[in-house]
Amino acid sequence: MRATRDRTVRNEREGARAAPHRIAVLALPGVPPFELGIPSRVFGSAMEADGRLLYEVTVCTVDGAPVASDAGFTVQPAAGPEALAAADTVIVPPTHAMPELGRGGPLPPEVASAIAGIRPGTRLVSICTGSYVLAAAGLLDGRPATTHWNLAPEFRRAYPKVKLDEDVLFVDDGDVLTSAGVAAGVDLCLHMIRRDHGAATANRAARICVVPPWRDGGQAQFIDRPVPEPALAGTAATRAWALEHLAEPLSLARLAEHARMSLRSFTRRFRDEVGMTPVQWLTAQRLELAKQLLETTDLSIDLVAHRAGLGSGNSLRAHMRTAFGVSPAAYRRAFGAHAARGT
């Protein structure tokens, strides 16, 4: 599965040099403007070093007619269902005007017809409760997916064939990707850019959008106390410091000392703010740095592991196989600079 996905990414890269990857964003009645605008904003910021756009994003409706958003104004689409049929990727933002989907009801005929016109092999993506549309079309049956955590019980009752995981920001199942609410849609779009064109391109797009370049899809959606009490110190400064010292030994005691907290207080505060333990977070950041080094440098596997703070090449191999199901060498072949150039 991973090898097939890697070949697909290389093919997409080669095709992207000839023409931008075509993305159709399906605006349905009751669409929230924020989620509708995410793909255009994020993918529209992905470009080559010479400024050439890598994606062509088109907002469409099922019949080409305007639709009412849930914010009191009308969305004028650029196209109708023909954009879905021509797209390489179709993205479905949420809709707040189809309550029947929450009960497992059928899609409106015109929506079902438009989705049926999507070409086989097209990458399908949902943002937040856009997952209901894909599920109602039967496109998530038997597949892992996510949606907004607050609607997980309803979603499970309506679509029991879907392998729902409400505890993550997004799920990448190859040709079908789903995300949780609002900002998780930004995370998913950046993840797709990274998958298609590498970390450097995704990071440039994130800088243009002024958003964090990476949040792991497995990070928790719902954190009990995402913002610390005003009178209490947080762990943000220590996290920023740790990112500059990933190659060094970073014990829990050293992190707590930097934050000027006891071990117990630091661990509790960290989990409250980030949604995972300090060790889990450190491992994720180190793996992300290792992936970037594999993509953008010719450093040996051992040196990549050392600079990312993961010790030896064997340790890096074990971590990457556990986290991504791929070895560092295979990852470099698929996503490195030579792969991006098609060499």
Disulfide bonds with the S-S distance in Angstrom:
none
